[in-house]
Every structure is written in structure tokens, then in C-alpha cells.
């Protein structure tokens, strides 16, 4: 039996963030206010239009109770796999 390796599917951090917001019942405007960012910044992260920077990762992690490194790792994995380089 041969075993074929299949690459894992990588999702942008915004998809993970959307799941987190939905699980908490938080709206984009509410989350933007929590992290001290304009609504368009959160919307752009959700749409993978901008990269999660170290400062943004710190704000997201503080609001969600995760580590900033988690969000930076998700961003790096997405950008590496997709060939995306930010907007």
C-alpha cells in the first residue's frame, strides 16, 4: 500500500478570527472597539486584505485570551502557503 502525502489546507488568520468572533457572539464593530482599531482594519483582516502585524496580533490575543504568537504563526503559515504578500 502506498501512502501519498497531501498538503494541509492553510486558512488565513481572518477565518480563524471569524470563528472566534462567532463563537463569542461578537460583532466586527464590537471587536474593533475592544482592540482599539477601526472597523475597516478588522474587516480587512477577516478578508485577508491586510497582514496580522505584531501590534495587531498583541491586540487580538489580549481580547481573545490567546497568545500573540498564535496569530503571527497563522499569518506566516498562510502567507508561506498561499504565496500572498499582503496588500
C-alpha positions as CSV (number, residue, x, y, z in Angstrom):
1,X,0.0,0.0,0.0
2,X,1.4,3.3,-1.0
3,X,0.9,6.4,1.1
4,X,0.6,9.7,-0.6
5,X,1.3,12.9,1.3
6,X,-1.3,15.6,1.0
7,X,-0.5,19.1,1.9
8,X,-2.6,20.5,4.7
9,X,-5.0,23.2,3.8
10,X,-4.0,26.6,5.3
11,X,-6.5,29.2,6.1
12,X,-5.9,33.0,6.6
13,X,-6.0,34.2,10.2
14,X,-9.2,36.0,9.4
15,X,-11.1,32.8,9.0
16,X,-9.9,31.7,12.5
17,X,-10.8,35.1,13.8
18,X,-14.3,35.0,12.3
19,X,-14.8,31.6,14.0
20,X,-13.7,33.1,17.3
21,X,-16.0,36.1,17.0
22,X,-18.9,33.9,16.0
23,X,-18.3,31.6,19.0
24,X,-18.4,34.6,21.3
25,X,-21.3,36.3,19.6
26,X,-19.2,39.4,18.9
27,X,-19.8,41.7,16.0
28,X,-17.0,43.3,14.0
29,X,-17.7,46.8,15.4
30,X,-17.6,45.4,19.0
31,X,-14.4,43.6,18.4
32,X,-12.8,46.6,16.7
33,X,-13.7,48.7,19.7
34,X,-12.2,46.1,22.1
35,X,-8.9,46.0,20.3
36,X,-8.8,49.8,19.7
37,X,-8.8,49.5,15.9
38,X,-11.1,51.0,13.2
39,X,-13.8,48.6,11.9
40,X,-12.1,48.6,8.5
41,X,-8.9,47.1,9.9
42,X,-10.8,44.1,11.5
43,X,-12.8,43.7,8.2
44,X,-9.6,43.7,6.2
45,X,-8.1,41.0,8.5
46,X,-11.2,38.9,8.1
47,X,-11.0,39.3,4.3
48,X,-7.2,38.6,4.2
49,X,-6.6,42.0,2.8
50,X,-4.0,43.0,5.4
51,X,-1.5,41.1,7.3
52,X,-1.6,40.5,11.0
53,X,1.2,42.6,12.4
54,X,2.9,42.1,15.7
55,X,0.9,45.0,17.2
56,X,-2.3,43.7,15.8
57,X,-1.6,40.2,17.0
58,X,-1.0,41.5,20.5
59,X,-4.3,43.4,20.5
60,X,-6.2,40.3,19.1
61,X,-4.6,38.0,21.6
62,X,-5.4,40.3,24.5
63,X,-9.0,40.4,23.6
64,X,-9.4,36.7,22.9
65,X,-7.1,35.3,25.7
66,X,-4.7,33.7,23.3
67,X,-1.0,34.3,22.5
68,X,0.1,36.9,20.0
69,X,2.4,34.2,18.6
70,X,-0.6,32.1,17.6
71,X,-1.8,34.9,15.3
72,X,1.6,35.6,13.9
73,X,2.1,31.9,13.2
74,X,-1.3,31.7,11.5
75,X,-0.3,34.7,9.3
76,X,3.1,33.3,8.5
77,X,1.7,29.9,7.6
78,X,-1.0,31.4,5.4
79,X,1.4,33.8,3.6
80,X,4.0,31.0,3.1
81,X,1.5,28.5,1.6
82,X,-0.6,30.9,-0.4
83,X,2.2,33.0,-1.8
84,X,0.3,36.1,-0.6
85,X,2.4,39.0,0.4
86,X,-0.1,41.5,1.9
87,X,-1.9,44.3,0.4
